[in-house]
Amino acid sequence: MFEVSVDEQFAAAHNLRNYRGKCENLHGHNYKVRVTLSGPDVDATGLLYDFVQLKKAIQGAIRALDHKYLNELSPFDTLNPSAENIARYLHEKISRELPAAANGAKVESVTVWESDVTAATYRP
């Protein structure tokens, strides 16, 4: 099994509904996102997946979130914009938009960091 990962960043504001603590107040993060693909084999070039194509898909998914108030964007207007829910949202969006790979490479996981020491990962 092979894995490749690409990291990207975006900045956004949010607040957590039904949370007792300072995170219920409006605040922001410089989020870091890591998308990891996995697959059983590399292609004829020796790649599991082209980093350039993966980076484009990630950038397309986070562009709608960058420098926004997440609570005003679907699905976070009803779904709490926690790191866990953002990771799942990005996994689903990137999985739909990523060009299919003949070697079966697919999105394995998405990790979202809210800080240097706190992160949430989604794996279906």
C-alpha positions in Angstrom: 0.0 0.0 0.0 1.2 3.5 -0.9 0.3 6.8 0.6 0.9 10.4 -0.5 -0.1 13.6 1.4 -0.4 17.2 0.6 -0.8 20.0 3.2 -2.6 23.3 2.6 -3.8 26.2 4.8 -6.7 28.5 5.1 -7.9 31.1 7.6 -11.5 31.3 8.8 -13.6 32.4 11.7 -16.3 30.3 13.5 -18.0 29.7 16.8 -19.3 26.5 18.3 -23.0 26.3 19.0 -24.1 24.5 22.2 -20.6 24.6 23.6 -19.8 25.7 27.1 -16.5 27.6 27.0 -14.6 30.2 25.2 -15.0 28.5 21.8 -18.7 29.4 21.8 -17.5 33.0 21.1 -16.6 34.2 17.6 -12.9 33.4 17.0 -10.6 32.4 14.1 -8.0 29.9 13.2 -5.2 29.5 10.7 -6.2 26.0 9.7 -3.8 23.5 8.3 -5.3 20.7 6.2 -3.6 17.4 5.2 -5.2 15.2 2.6 -3.8 11.7 2.4 -4.4 9.4 -0.6 -3.7 5.6 -0.5 -3.7 2.9 -3.1 -2.3 -0.5 -3.8 0.2 0.4 -6.6 1.9 3.2 -8.4 1.3 4.1 -12.1 3.7 3.6 -15.0 5.5 6.8 -14.0 6.0 5.5 -10.4 3.4 7.8 -8.9 0.5 6.9 -6.7 -1.1 10.2 -7.6 0.1 13.5 -9.2 0.8 16.0 -6.4 -0.2 18.8 -8.7 -3.6 17.4 -9.3 -4.1 16.7 -5.6 -3.1 20.2 -4.7 -5.5 21.7 -7.1 -8.4 19.6 -5.7 -7.5 20.7 -2.1 -7.2 24.3 -3.1 -10.5 24.2 -4.9 -12.2 22.8 -1.8 -10.7 25.2 0.7 -11.2 28.3 -1.5 -14.8 28.6 -0.4 -13.8 28.5 3.3 -10.8 30.8 3.2 -11.3 34.1 5.1 -15.0 33.4 5.7 -17.2 33.1 8.7 -17.9 29.3 8.6 -21.2 29.5 10.5 -22.7 31.4 7.6 -21.7 28.8 4.9 -23.5 25.5 4.1 -23.4 23.0 5.7 -22.0 24.8 8.7 -25.0 27.1 8.9 -26.7 24.1 10.6 -23.8 21.7 11.3 -21.3 22.9 14.0 -18.0 24.0 12.3 -15.8 21.8 14.5 -12.5 20.5 13.2 -14.1 17.1 13.0 -16.9 18.3 10.8 -14.6 20.4 8.6 -12.4 17.3 8.1 -15.4 15.2 7.0 -16.8 18.0 4.8 -13.4 18.3 3.0 -13.0 14.6 2.6 -16.4 14.3 0.9 -15.9 17.4 -1.3 -12.3 16.4 -2.4 -13.3 12.8 -3.0 -16.1 13.9 -5.3 -13.9 16.4 -7.2 -10.6 14.4 -7.5 -10.1 12.9 -10.9 -10.3 9.1 -10.7 -7.0 7.2 -10.7 -6.6 4.1 -12.8 -4.5 2.5 -10.1 -7.3 2.8 -7.5 -5.8 5.7 -5.4 -8.4 7.3 -3.2 -8.7 9.8 -0.4 -7.8 7.9 2.8 -8.0 10.6 5.4 -8.3 14.3 5.9 -6.7 16.0 9.0 -7.6 19.5 10.1 -5.4 21.4 12.6 -6.9 24.3 14.5 -3.5 25.0 16.1 0.0 23.5 16.1 -1.1 21.0 18.8 -4.7 20.2 18.1 -6.1 18.3 15.1 -9.0 16.1 14.0 -8.9 13.4 11.4 -11.7 11.9 9.3 -11.5 8.5 7.7 -14.7 6.9 6.3 
